[in-house]
Amino acid sequence: MPCNSSSDTPCMPPTQGSLWYWSIRAVIALVGAIGNGIVIYVIVSTRRLQVPPNWFVMSLAVADLSVTVVVAIPEFMCSRYYDCDWWDVKVLYDVCLYASVLNLCAMTFDRYLSVVHPLKYQRCLSTSNLIGILAAAWITALLVPFPYYIALRLEYYTAFSVLQMLVRCLLEMVPCVLLLATYLRMFVIARRQTRRVEQQRNQLRFNYNLHAKCMTSRTNSSVRAVGIVVGIFISCYAVAAYKGWMNYVSFVEVDQVVVDIARMLYHVNSAANCIVYALCRKDVRKEVKIALCGKMTRVQAFELRAMTHSSIIA
């Protein structure tokens, strides 16, 4: 239903079709498509990268690529050329966006376990558990939009509002809180490990434990990545959470500028994830360099890959 002054029905504002808006969106989409596409390619094509942490990275990249391609293209066509039912577009939006959110949470949980419970991590993250976590994320994202979409079509607007409230609390607000709490916990653990290693280095100046230093470096790298991702996620979803609550829970219209910014930030988040959490991984980053350097000799490629061997589980 289009937006109006009534508060009796849900408000679904369309995406504007202005050239300036879609020029910005095109740049964001290009960055997201190239970045996520490269990440998917190097992980699928490089056997040494096919380790549990990178499967979480790839699943997130697939989800973010779907936001860029599966959502953005129909949204562009509907805003510029066709008179579409924007509620159908919203279902597509929600499936892809919630897949991105849930895969981001799954990947952050993986990094949390590796930092806070490293011994349990090696035992617990079996192939079956990995598949189960990723499957749960995707199946949940696929199923979540349909109850409130059915309520909308049947004109059960009170039920629609309640379902939207639950979904927005569980898949937008709760992830923000959990991701922030996860980052703070990882930060405390990383600081503690760094201090312990510094004490060991001061006590054993001539026989310093290089393995401990390496592990601390990996931990700090994971914590920094989580911190950046959490900051981007909260920043991008804050406006969208406000806009969604007003439109779909309170049935109140918001300014078109807020709508434009909210939908743009969804895509910024998807484009940024691959840069921060995938391309910042040493093993993935070096394989990307190999994939992009067509003139690299086999010897150079072997030497570059050899440098990544010790950082694959980082």
Beta strands, then each sheet from edge to edge (+ up, - down):
end
